[in-house]
Amino acid sequence: MGLIWGASFLFMKIALDGVSFGQIAWSRLVLGGLTLGLIVLVTRPRIRNGPVLPREGVVWLHFLVIAVSGCVVPHLLFAWAEQYVSSSLASIYNAVTPIMTALMATLAFRVEKLVRAQVAGVVLGIVGVVVIIGPWQYSSLAGDFWGQVACLGAAVCYGFTFGYTRRFLSGRPIAASTFAFLNIGIAGFIMLLLTPVLAWHPVALTWPIVLCLLALGALGTGLAYIWNINVLRAWGPTNASTVTYVTPVVGVVLGVLVLAETFSWHEPAGALLVLLGILLTQKRLRLGSFGARGREAAASA
């Protein structure tokens, strides 16, 4: 997941040379929905001999919500943002997702509780975001600034979706491939309805652009979502969002190597603060642990 989703920022940047941001989001969701639909059609997955597709209307409404919040809106935001920011910077902002997930899972949906160290991690992550944006360098609200805001908005959408899925959907007896298909398939259907607005524009396709769109759709918005549902069910929303440890590393490396992208000092510095905030939020780093070790050493001496 981290490798595929990390590379997706590079794929979007390359695809923007020949298609619009709306066509990128349209392509990845329609192609992803078709890929997952084919998998469900062939495998016919069931849990406890139940139906392949859910029959309760409320379940379909829940999937409509996460299709919009977790696919349509953030995919449009990231594709639009990459017109103004580098693919590396976009991938760094994607790493804010665990911070947003912790907030949403705790405050909005109450499926998890934050202890003191996790609250400190959220605060540190927010400080890191401010450092990444670098508000001191903007005398006017230029496109680069709004591109970063769009990336941050996409991370908020992902955090909301992780919490909403855990609260209303992850416990239901729906096979992972069916779950992913309903999520992406409904989003793809919405995109088809929006075709006159988003996708009905001239394109300049080359083989690299076509391959990038196929990878975004079939892999990044297809197979990876099946894996994502399995991880979400096994680990919970906050832990599942730790895929964003890997995503920015892959995104930055590819952006630098393939597109020769560069950074200002504050971007990696802010990313480091976000990473430390994530470690605190995930309980992988504890406040006072070093102080406690120091006191133990002094006592033994």
N, C-alpha and C positions, 0 to 999 in steps of 0.2 A: 504493500500500500504506500509506504513512504517513498519508495523508488518511483513508482508510477505517478503518484500525485506530485512528487517533487519535480519530475520531468514535465508535468503538464503546463507549468508556467513558461518553460522554454517553448513548448508546442504552441501555446497561445501567441507568444511573441512572434514566432515565425509565421504563423497563419495570418496575422494581422497585415502582412505584406500583400495579401491577395484577397482577403475577405474582411467584412466589417465585424465589429465586436459582437453585434447581434447574431450574425451568421455563425460565429464561433460557438456561442452558447446554444444556438438552435441546433447546430450539427452534432455537438457532443451529447445533447440530451436525446435527440431523435435516434442517433446511431446507438447510443447506450440502451435506450428502450427497446430497439429492435434486437440487439444482441441478447439482452436478458429475456425478452419475450421468446426468442428461439430456444434458449436454454430451458425455460419453463415448459414450452410446448413439447420438447423432446423428452425431458426427464419426468415431467408430471409429478413433482415432489409433493408428498403428503406427510402430515404429522398425525400419528395415532389414527390412521385411516380416515382422516377428515377430508374436507374438500380441498382442491388445489387452490382455489381462490376463496377468500372470506365471503360470507353471505350477509354479515351484519352491515347495515348501512352506515352506522357510526364509525366502523373501521375504515371504510372508504373515505369518510370525511377526514379522519385523522391522517390518512395517507395524502389527501389533498393538501392539508396544512404543511406537512413536511416536504411535499413536492415543491411547494412555493418557497418555503423558508430555507430549505436545505439544498435546492437545486436551481430553480428558475432565477431567484433574486441574486444569490451569491455568484452564480456562474456569469450572469450579466455584469455584475459589479466588477469581478476580477478581470473579465475580458475588456470592459470599458477602461478600467484603471491602467491596464498595460499599454494603452495608447500614450500614457503620460509618465509612467514609472517603469523601471527596469524589471525584468522577470525575476531577478535576484531579490529585489526589494519586495515584490509581491509575495514571493515565497516566505520571506521573513515575517511579513504580516500574517500569513497563514498560521505561523507558530503561536499567535496570540489566542488561537482557538481554545486550548485548555483553560486559559484564564477566564474566557467568556463562558465556557462550559461550566466551570465551577460556580460562577455567579448565577447562571441560569438554573442549574440543577439545585442550587441551595435556596436562592431567593424567590425564583419564579415558580418552580415545580416542587420544591421541597422533597426531592428524592435522595438528597445527600445533605450532610451537615459539615460546616467548616469549623475546624478548631483554630486556635489562635495563630499557629504557624501558617495555616492555609490562608487566613485573612491577610497576614503579612505578605504572603506570596502574591495574592491578588493585587495588593497595593503596589508591591514592587514591580509587578508586570505592567500595571498602568503607568507607573513612572517610566518604565522602559519604552512604552509606546510613545510617550511624549518626547523622549530623547530621540527616538527614531524619526519622528516627524520633524523635529528641529524647528519649532515655531519661530525661533529668533532669526531664521534666515529668510522669512517671508515678509517683505514689505507690502506685498499685495497678495491676494488669494489667487494664485496662479493654478494652472492645470496640474502641475506636479503635486501641489498641496491637496487638491480635490481627488487626485488619483490615489493618494495615500488614505484619505478619508473613505473612499470607496472600498479599498482593501480592508480597512478596519471594519466597515459595515458588513462586508462579507464574512469576516471572522465572527461578528456578533450573530449573524444568521446561523452559522454553523453551531455556535454554542447553544442557541435557542433550540435548534433541531435535535442536538444530542439529548438535551434535557427533556424535550417534548416526547421524543421517541421512547426514552426510558420510562416516562410517566404513563404514557397511554398505549404503547404498542409493543415494546420489546418482550413483554411477558406473555403475549398471545401466541397460540400454537400455529404459527405461520412459518413455513420453511424459509430458510435464508434466501434462496434464489427467488422464491415468490415474493418475499419481503422487498428485496432489491428491485425486482421487476415492477411492483406496484409503485414504489417510490419514484424510480426513474421513468417508468412508462407513463404515469400520470403527468409528470413534468414534461415529457416529450410530447404528449397530447396537447398540453397547454401551449407549447411552442408551435405546434402545427396550427393551432388556432391563431397564433400571433404572426404567422408567416407573412401576411401583407405588410406588417409593421416592421418586423425584424430581419427578414431574410430575403425579401423581394428586391434585391439590389444587384447590380453587375458584379461579377467576380473575375479575378485573374488567377486561375488555378495553375499551379505547377506541381510536379510530383512531390517535392518536400512538403508543400502545403497540404496536399491530399493525404499524405501519410500522417502528418501531424493531426489532422482532423479525425482520421480513422483511429489513431492511437488515443486521442482524447475521448472518443466515443466508446469504442469497443472495449478498451482496457480501463482507462481512467474513470469512465462513467458507466462501465459495464461490469466486468469481472471484479474490479476492486471493491465495488459496493456489496457484493456477496460476502467478501472477506470482512468488510467493515461491519456488517450486521452480526456476523459470528463473533467478532471481537467485542462489539458493544454488549452482546448478551453475556459473554463470558466475564468481562472485566467491569462493566458499568460505563456510564457516559464519560466521567472524568478520566478514567484510566484509558478508555478507548481513544480519547482525543490525543494521547501521547504519541500517536503516529506523527504528530507535528514536530517531534524531536528530529526525525529523519528528513521530513519534507524540506525544511529550509536549507539543510546541508546539501541535499541533492540539487535543489533549485539554484543555490548560490554557485556551486561548483560548475554546473552546466552553463549558467549565465556568464561566468567569467571565462570558461574554456571555449565555449562555442560562439558567444556573442561579444566577447571582450568587454563585458560590463565592469564598471568601477564603483567604488564606494567613497562616501565621505566618512570621517572618523566617527560621527555620532550614530551612524546606522549599525555597525557591528557592536558599538558600545551599548546601544539600546537593546539590541538583540540579546546580548549577554545578560542584561538585567531581566529581560523577559524569560530567558532560560532559567535563571536563578529563581524567578517567581514561580515558574512551572514546577521546578523541583520541590519548592516549599509546598505548593498546592497539591502535588502528588504524594506528599509525605516521604519523599526520597531524600530530603534534607530537612533537618530539624533545628529550630531555634535553640540556642543555648547548648547544643551538643558539644561544641568545642570548649565552651566554658566549663561544662560539667567534667570533661576529660581533664582539663587543667586542674580543677579542684581535687579530682581523684589522685592525680599525680602528686600534688602538693601534700595531700593527706598521707599518702604512702611514704613520701620522703620524710 
